[in-house]
Amino acid sequence: MSEGVEAFPLGERITYLQQAVPRPDGKSYTWKEIAESTGIGRAYLHALRSGERTEPSLQVAGKLAEHFGVSVDFLATHDHEWARDYACQMDLVTKMGHADVVGIAARAQNLSQSNLQLVRQLVDQLAPSPES
């Protein structure tokens, strides 16, 4: 981990997602709902959140990532700086008032520059900015 980068362990990332990615009605998912949606046992989910377990299988990380609409890399990485940057990007999108865009923004992070340009062009066509 880089000097000066505060740790962002897996348990904190899972808790962050539970608070930052709302249900369609705008409320936070309960831990029971997350467990049921992902098929991950509540006890194991609690162990991940508490830091008692820190290395979930890729399958478990994938189920959580799919539930929250984020990249599995956010949950699987050991690069705390990258994970914090990812969370900051999600926060920015949420603060812009478009929580439903978080999943799109999260997946877009993995696109090539040329594909990002295509996405920008499509968004500009579908929702032109007021300056256009």
mmCIF file of the C-alpha atoms, coordinates in Angstrom:
data_MODEL
# 
_entry.id   MODEL 
# 
loop_
_atom_site.group_PDB 
_atom_site.id 
_atom_site.type_symbol 
_atom_site.label_atom_id 
_atom_site.label_alt_id 
_atom_site.label_comp_id 
_atom_site.label_asym_id 
_atom_site.label_entity_id 
_atom_site.label_seq_id 
_atom_site.pdbx_PDB_ins_code 
_atom_site.Cartn_x 
_atom_site.Cartn_y 
_atom_site.Cartn_z 
_atom_site.occupancy 
_atom_site.B_iso_or_equiv 
_atom_site.pdbx_formal_charge 
_atom_site.auth_seq_id 
_atom_site.auth_comp_id 
_atom_site.auth_asym_id 
_atom_site.auth_atom_id 
_atom_site.pdbx_PDB_model_num 
ATOM 1   C CA . MET A 1 1   ? 0.000   0.000   0.000   1.00 0.00 ? 1   MET A CA 1 
ATOM 2   C CA . SER A 1 2   ? 1.280   3.498   -0.826  1.00 0.00 ? 2   SER A CA 1 
ATOM 3   C CA . GLU A 1 3   ? 2.464   5.691   2.021   1.00 0.00 ? 3   GLU A CA 1 
ATOM 4   C CA . GLY A 1 4   ? -0.228  7.994   3.301   1.00 0.00 ? 4   GLY A CA 1 
ATOM 5   C CA . VAL A 1 5   ? -3.111  5.925   1.884   1.00 0.00 ? 5   VAL A CA 1 
ATOM 6   C CA . GLU A 1 6   ? -5.577  4.970   4.580   1.00 0.00 ? 6   GLU A CA 1 
ATOM 7   C CA . ALA A 1 7   ? -6.586  1.323   4.581   1.00 0.00 ? 7   ALA A CA 1 
ATOM 8   C CA . PHE A 1 8   ? -9.972  0.530   3.051   1.00 0.00 ? 8   PHE A CA 1 
ATOM 9   C CA . PRO A 1 9   ? -10.535 -3.107  4.002   1.00 0.00 ? 9   PRO A CA 1 
ATOM 10  C CA . LEU A 1 10  ? -13.137 -5.333  2.433   1.00 0.00 ? 10  LEU A CA 1 
ATOM 11  C CA . GLY A 1 11  ? -15.555 -5.073  5.366   1.00 0.00 ? 11  GLY A CA 1 
ATOM 12  C CA . GLU A 1 12  ? -15.592 -1.287  5.070   1.00 0.00 ? 12  GLU A CA 1 
ATOM 13  C CA . ARG A 1 13  ? -16.154 -1.540  1.318   1.00 0.00 ? 13  ARG A CA 1 
ATOM 14  C CA . ILE A 1 14  ? -19.144 -3.839  1.784   1.00 0.00 ? 14  ILE A CA 1 
ATOM 15  C CA . THR A 1 15  ? -20.609 -1.508  4.413   1.00 0.00 ? 15  THR A CA 1 
ATOM 16  C CA . TYR A 1 16  ? -19.938 1.448   2.115   1.00 0.00 ? 16  TYR A CA 1 
ATOM 17  C CA . LEU A 1 17  ? -21.904 -0.261  -0.689  1.00 0.00 ? 17  LEU A CA 1 
ATOM 18  C CA . GLN A 1 18  ? -24.805 -1.095  1.629   1.00 0.00 ? 18  GLN A CA 1 
ATOM 19  C CA . GLN A 1 19  ? -25.049 2.598   2.516   1.00 0.00 ? 19  GLN A CA 1 
ATOM 20  C CA . ALA A 1 20  ? -24.199 4.112   -0.876  1.00 0.00 ? 20  ALA A CA 1 
ATOM 21  C CA . VAL A 1 21  ? -26.192 1.940   -3.304  1.00 0.00 ? 21  VAL A CA 1 
ATOM 22  C CA . PRO A 1 22  ? -29.903 2.200   -2.520  1.00 0.00 ? 22  PRO A CA 1 
ATOM 23  C CA . ARG A 1 23  ? -32.774 -0.102  -3.365  1.00 0.00 ? 23  ARG A CA 1 
ATOM 24  C CA . PRO A 1 24  ? -35.055 1.098   -6.192  1.00 0.00 ? 24  PRO A CA 1 
ATOM 25  C CA . ASP A 1 25  ? -37.260 2.807   -3.574  1.00 0.00 ? 25  ASP A CA 1 
ATOM 26  C CA . GLY A 1 26  ? -34.281 4.861   -2.392  1.00 0.00 ? 26  GLY A CA 1 
ATOM 27  C CA . LYS A 1 27  ? -33.868 3.108   0.964   1.00 0.00 ? 27  LYS A CA 1 
ATOM 28  C CA . SER A 1 28  ? -30.779 1.163   1.992   1.00 0.00 ? 28  SER A CA 1 
ATOM 29  C CA . TYR A 1 29  ? -30.764 -2.582  1.548   1.00 0.00 ? 29  TYR A CA 1 
ATOM 30  C CA . THR A 1 30  ? -30.946 -4.521  4.784   1.00 0.00 ? 30  THR A CA 1 
ATOM 31  C CA . TRP A 1 31  ? -28.259 -7.106  5.421   1.00 0.00 ? 31  TRP A CA 1 
ATOM 32  C CA . LYS A 1 32  ? -30.970 -9.761  5.242   1.00 0.00 ? 32  LYS A CA 1 
ATOM 33  C CA . GLU A 1 33  ? -31.999 -8.534  1.768   1.00 0.00 ? 33  GLU A CA 1 
ATOM 34  C CA . ILE A 1 34  ? -28.377 -8.567  0.621   1.00 0.00 ? 34  ILE A CA 1 
ATOM 35  C CA . ALA A 1 35  ? -27.895 -12.103 1.920   1.00 0.00 ? 35  ALA A CA 1 
ATOM 36  C CA . GLU A 1 36  ? -31.090 -13.300 0.228   1.00 0.00 ? 36  GLU A CA 1 
ATOM 37  C CA . SER A 1 37  ? -30.322 -11.534 -3.063  1.00 0.00 ? 37  SER A CA 1 
ATOM 38  C CA . THR A 1 38  ? -26.790 -12.882 -3.280  1.00 0.00 ? 38  THR A CA 1 
ATOM 39  C CA . GLY A 1 39  ? -27.292 -16.312 -1.748  1.00 0.00 ? 39  GLY A CA 1 
ATOM 40  C CA . ILE A 1 40  ? -24.494 -15.556 0.713   1.00 0.00 ? 40  ILE A CA 1 
ATOM 41  C CA . GLY A 1 41  ? -25.220 -16.745 4.244   1.00 0.00 ? 41  GLY A CA 1 
ATOM 42  C CA . ARG A 1 42  ? -25.929 -13.998 6.766   1.00 0.00 ? 42  ARG A CA 1 
ATOM 43  C CA . ALA A 1 43  ? -23.237 -15.312 9.120   1.00 0.00 ? 43  ALA A CA 1 
ATOM 44  C CA . TYR A 1 44  ? -20.615 -15.297 6.359   1.00 0.00 ? 44  TYR A CA 1 
ATOM 45  C CA . LEU A 1 45  ? -21.714 -11.839 5.208   1.00 0.00 ? 45  LEU A CA 1 
ATOM 46  C CA . HIS A 1 46  ? -21.339 -10.626 8.802   1.00 0.00 ? 46  HIS A CA 1 
ATOM 47  C CA . ALA A 1 47  ? -17.873 -12.217 9.010   1.00 0.00 ? 47  ALA A CA 1 
ATOM 48  C CA . LEU A 1 48  ? -16.843 -10.339 5.845   1.00 0.00 ? 48  LEU A CA 1 
ATOM 49  C CA . ARG A 1 49  ? -18.246 -7.040  7.132   1.00 0.00 ? 49  ARG A CA 1 
ATOM 50  C CA . SER A 1 50  ? -16.593 -7.395  10.546  1.00 0.00 ? 50  SER A CA 1 
ATOM 51  C CA . GLY A 1 51  ? -13.193 -8.297  9.117   1.00 0.00 ? 51  GLY A CA 1 
ATOM 52  C CA . GLU A 1 52  ? -13.296 -11.772 10.658  1.00 0.00 ? 52  GLU A CA 1 
ATOM 53  C CA . ARG A 1 53  ? -13.079 -13.090 7.068   1.00 0.00 ? 53  ARG A CA 1 
ATOM 54  C CA . THR A 1 54  ? -11.097 -11.038 4.558   1.00 0.00 ? 54  THR A CA 1 
ATOM 55  C CA . GLU A 1 55  ? -10.570 -13.219 1.494   1.00 0.00 ? 55  GLU A CA 1 
ATOM 56  C CA . PRO A 1 56  ? -13.878 -14.222 -0.102  1.00 0.00 ? 56  PRO A CA 1 
ATOM 57  C CA . SER A 1 57  ? -13.872 -16.406 -3.159  1.00 0.00 ? 57  SER A CA 1 
ATOM 58  C CA . LEU A 1 58  ? -14.161 -14.680 -6.509  1.00 0.00 ? 58  LEU A CA 1 
ATOM 59  C CA . GLN A 1 59  ? -17.660 -16.182 -6.739  1.00 0.00 ? 59  GLN A CA 1 
ATOM 60  C CA . VAL A 1 60  ? -18.747 -14.480 -3.489  1.00 0.00 ? 60  VAL A CA 1 
ATOM 61  C CA . ALA A 1 61  ? -17.137 -11.175 -4.500  1.00 0.00 ? 61  ALA A CA 1 
ATOM 62  C CA . GLY A 1 62  ? -18.886 -11.500 -7.869  1.00 0.00 ? 62  GLY A CA 1 
ATOM 63  C CA . LYS A 1 63  ? -22.291 -12.023 -6.268  1.00 0.00 ? 63  LYS A CA 1 
ATOM 64  C CA . LEU A 1 64  ? -21.850 -8.929  -4.104  1.00 0.00 ? 64  LEU A CA 1 
ATOM 65  C CA . ALA A 1 65  ? -20.551 -6.908  -7.055  1.00 0.00 ? 65  ALA A CA 1 
ATOM 66  C CA . GLU A 1 66  ? -23.522 -7.963  -9.169  1.00 0.00 ? 66  GLU A CA 1 
ATOM 67  C CA . HIS A 1 67  ? -25.991 -7.116  -6.394  1.00 0.00 ? 67  HIS A CA 1 
ATOM 68  C CA . PHE A 1 68  ? -24.571 -3.602  -6.015  1.00 0.00 ? 68  PHE A CA 1 
ATOM 69  C CA . GLY A 1 69  ? -23.825 -3.047  -9.705  1.00 0.00 ? 69  GLY A CA 1 
ATOM 70  C CA . VAL A 1 70  ? -20.109 -2.471  -9.232  1.00 0.00 ? 70  VAL A CA 1 
ATOM 71  C CA . SER A 1 71  ? -16.935 -3.966  -10.606 1.00 0.00 ? 71  SER A CA 1 
ATOM 72  C CA . VAL A 1 72  ? -15.793 -7.123  -8.827  1.00 0.00 ? 72  VAL A CA 1 
ATOM 73  C CA . ASP A 1 73  ? -12.386 -5.430  -8.739  1.00 0.00 ? 73  ASP A CA 1 
ATOM 74  C CA . PHE A 1 74  ? -13.726 -3.024  -6.096  1.00 0.00 ? 74  PHE A CA 1 
ATOM 75  C CA . LEU A 1 75  ? -14.236 -5.958  -3.733  1.00 0.00 ? 75  LEU A CA 1 
ATOM 76  C CA . ALA A 1 76  ? -11.314 -8.138  -4.784  1.00 0.00 ? 76  ALA A CA 1 
ATOM 77  C CA . THR A 1 77  ? -8.491  -5.599  -4.957  1.00 0.00 ? 77  THR A CA 1 
ATOM 78  C CA . HIS A 1 78  ? -5.760  -5.216  -2.361  1.00 0.00 ? 78  HIS A CA 1 
ATOM 79  C CA . ASP A 1 79  ? -5.023  -1.742  -3.769  1.00 0.00 ? 79  ASP A CA 1 
ATOM 80  C CA . HIS A 1 80  ? -6.649  0.430   -1.104  1.00 0.00 ? 80  HIS A CA 1 
ATOM 81  C CA . GLU A 1 81  ? -5.905  3.651   -2.971  1.00 0.00 ? 81  GLU A CA 1 
ATOM 82  C CA . TRP A 1 82  ? -7.672  2.382   -6.102  1.00 0.00 ? 82  TRP A CA 1 
ATOM 83  C CA . ALA A 1 83  ? -10.658 1.197   -4.034  1.00 0.00 ? 83  ALA A CA 1 
ATOM 84  C CA . ARG A 1 84  ? -10.961 4.602   -2.329  1.00 0.00 ? 84  ARG A CA 1 
ATOM 85  C CA . ASP A 1 85  ? -10.769 6.367   -5.703  1.00 0.00 ? 85  ASP A CA 1 
ATOM 86  C CA . TYR A 1 86  ? -13.493 4.060   -7.023  1.00 0.00 ? 86  TYR A CA 1 
ATOM 87  C CA . ALA A 1 87  ? -15.701 4.856   -4.010  1.00 0.00 ? 87  ALA A CA 1 
ATOM 88  C CA . CYS A 1 88  ? -15.080 8.592   -4.480  1.00 0.00 ? 88  CYS A CA 1 
ATOM 89  C CA . GLN A 1 89  ? -16.186 8.317   -8.103  1.00 0.00 ? 89  GLN A CA 1 
ATOM 90  C CA . MET A 1 90  ? -19.352 6.531   -7.014  1.00 0.00 ? 90  MET A CA 1 
ATOM 91  C CA . ASP A 1 91  ? -19.985 9.241   -4.402  1.00 0.00 ? 91  ASP A CA 1 
ATOM 92  C CA . LEU A 1 92  ? -19.600 11.937  -7.028  1.00 0.00 ? 92  LEU A CA 1 
ATOM 93  C CA . VAL A 1 93  ? -22.176 10.312  -9.274  1.00 0.00 ? 93  VAL A CA 1 
ATOM 94  C CA . THR A 1 94  ? -24.560 9.887   -6.342  1.00 0.00 ? 94  THR A CA 1 
ATOM 95  C CA . LYS A 1 95  ? -24.119 13.487  -5.254  1.00 0.00 ? 95  LYS A CA 1 
ATOM 96  C CA . MET A 1 96  ? -25.040 14.574  -8.754  1.00 0.00 ? 96  MET A CA 1 
ATOM 97  C CA . GLY A 1 97  ? -28.485 13.183  -7.955  1.00 0.00 ? 97  GLY A CA 1 
ATOM 98  C CA . HIS A 1 98  ? -28.434 10.186  -10.228 1.00 0.00 ? 98  HIS A CA 1 
ATOM 99  C CA . ALA A 1 99  ? -27.974 7.178   -7.962  1.00 0.00 ? 99  ALA A CA 1 
ATOM 100 C CA . ASP A 1 100 ? -29.200 4.869   -10.731 1.00 0.00 ? 100 ASP A CA 1 
ATOM 101 C CA . VAL A 1 101 ? -26.175 5.888   -12.793 1.00 0.00 ? 101 VAL A CA 1 
ATOM 102 C CA . VAL A 1 102 ? -23.738 4.424   -10.248 1.00 0.00 ? 102 VAL A CA 1 
ATOM 103 C CA . GLY A 1 103 ? -23.769 0.977   -11.857 1.00 0.00 ? 103 GLY A CA 1 
ATOM 104 C CA . ILE A 1 104 ? -23.141 2.413   -15.306 1.00 0.00 ? 104 ILE A CA 1 
ATOM 105 C CA . ALA A 1 105 ? -20.328 4.617   -14.015 1.00 0.00 ? 105 ALA A CA 1 
ATOM 106 C CA . ALA A 1 106 ? -18.786 1.686   -12.175 1.00 0.00 ? 106 ALA A CA 1 
ATOM 107 C CA . ARG A 1 107 ? -18.743 -0.490  -15.273 1.00 0.00 ? 107 ARG A CA 1 
ATOM 108 C CA . ALA A 1 108 ? -17.548 2.384   -17.476 1.00 0.00 ? 108 ALA A CA 1 
ATOM 109 C CA . GLN A 1 109 ? -14.374 2.569   -15.420 1.00 0.00 ? 109 GLN A CA 1 
ATOM 110 C CA . ASN A 1 110 ? -13.250 -0.640  -17.127 1.00 0.00 ? 110 ASN A CA 1 
ATOM 111 C CA . LEU A 1 111 ? -13.857 0.610   -20.680 1.00 0.00 ? 111 LEU A CA 1 
ATOM 112 C CA . SER A 1 112 ? -11.119 1.574   -23.116 1.00 0.00 ? 112 SER A CA 1 
ATOM 113 C CA . GLN A 1 113 ? -10.735 5.242   -24.035 1.00 0.00 ? 113 GLN A CA 1 
ATOM 114 C CA . SER A 1 114 ? -12.314 4.650   -27.441 1.00 0.00 ? 114 SER A CA 1 
ATOM 115 C CA . ASN A 1 115 ? -15.334 2.944   -25.874 1.00 0.00 ? 115 ASN A CA 1 
ATOM 116 C CA . LEU A 1 116 ? -15.646 5.726   -23.292 1.00 0.00 ? 116 LEU A CA 1 
ATOM 117 C CA . GLN A 1 117 ? -15.767 8.197   -26.159 1.00 0.00 ? 117 GLN A CA 1 
ATOM 118 C CA . LEU A 1 118 ? -18.581 6.188   -27.761 1.00 0.00 ? 118 LEU A CA 1 
ATOM 119 C CA . VAL A 1 119 ? -20.516 6.245   -24.472 1.00 0.00 ? 119 VAL A CA 1 
ATOM 120 C CA . ARG A 1 120 ? -20.011 10.036  -24.223 1.00 0.00 ? 120 ARG A CA 1 
ATOM 121 C CA . GLN A 1 121 ? -21.306 10.481  -27.767 1.00 0.00 ? 121 GLN A CA 1 
ATOM 122 C CA . LEU A 1 122 ? -24.360 8.336   -27.050 1.00 0.00 ? 122 LEU A CA 1 
ATOM 123 C CA . VAL A 1 123 ? -25.154 10.258  -23.864 1.00 0.00 ? 123 VAL A CA 1 
ATOM 124 C CA . ASP A 1 124 ? -24.726 13.550  -25.729 1.00 0.00 ? 124 ASP A CA 1 
ATOM 125 C CA . GLN A 1 125 ? -27.218 12.354  -28.359 1.00 0.00 ? 125 GLN A CA 1 
ATOM 126 C CA . LEU A 1 126 ? -29.755 11.094  -25.835 1.00 0.00 ? 126 LEU A CA 1 
ATOM 127 C CA . ALA A 1 127 ? -29.418 13.887  -23.279 1.00 0.00 ? 127 ALA A CA 1 
ATOM 128 C CA . PRO A 1 128 ? -27.645 16.933  -24.743 1.00 0.00 ? 128 PRO A CA 1 
ATOM 129 C CA . SER A 1 129 ? -26.200 19.357  -22.226 1.00 0.00 ? 129 SER A CA 1 
ATOM 130 C CA . PRO A 1 130 ? -27.958 22.742  -21.923 1.00 0.00 ? 130 PRO A CA 1 
ATOM 131 C CA . GLU A 1 131 ? -24.914 24.470  -23.495 1.00 0.00 ? 131 GLU A CA 1 
ATOM 132 C CA . SER A 1 132 ? -25.347 22.439  -26.715 1.00 0.00 ? 132 SER A CA 1 
# 
